[in-house]
Amino acid sequence: MIFHLTVMTEWDTEEWTHSAKQLLDWISSIDSTQPLMLMVRHSHRGILRNHEDTMNVGLTDLGKRVSVEMGKRIPPTRKAHIFLSVVPRCYETAEAILEGFSEEGGEIIDMDPLPTLIGPEYADRAVWSNLHPNGENVTEFVNKWADGEFEGIEPFDEFKVRLIDDTVKRFLSLKDNQMHIHVTHDLALMCTKRILLNRALTRDDRVPYLGGLGVTQTRSVAELFVDGEKIVLSS
């Protein structure tokens, strides 16, 4: 009981949970017969000092606890299929969300690694010198990459096809009422926002830990939920 009270306090007081709370409010507003997709950034992690850290650093204890709490707050009205980057902080976030969701009676279809959620392929590690390890300039990096300014990295348009095929299009092909949860990094999430919003990113587009976007569909339309707004997706 004491542990639960601690988590509740953290969920309510940590400022970086505001985007996650928006996602949960949106989920609660969607008819339970509609399938939905989430793409979320991993939870609170340790500091990244270099490119090697970006592949190894996991969650803090705070990050794990708040991820469990988020899982408990996702309505268990749909079976969930979790897709994730295998980098520790994403794997740990997915496991914690699964734990909380299951505790509240949610049913998990599976939890599958998805390489696309790690990021693009690259031939020259030097390209990552353009991206701060902690991601402060991730929106600028994505814009420059999309504009063809970097060499030694998979072309943005090629990664765009893989990313959307593996996430949004997979979800839109569903024949039953499921929830797809994708746990990823700043980079893949910002790429998805640029693609779906069809515009260059600004610094305000970056989301905090556990923030992200959602997609749902009816028979006639697909709708994007991002930054507190609902946007109809064109086919």
Helices and strands as residue ranges (DSSP letters): H 2-13, G 15-17, H 18-29, E 36-41, H 51-54, H 61-73, E 79-84, H 88-103, E 108-113, G 115-117, G 125-130, H 138-146, H 156-164, I 165-169, H 170-172, E 178-184, H 186-197, G 203-205, E 212-217, E 222-226, E 229-233
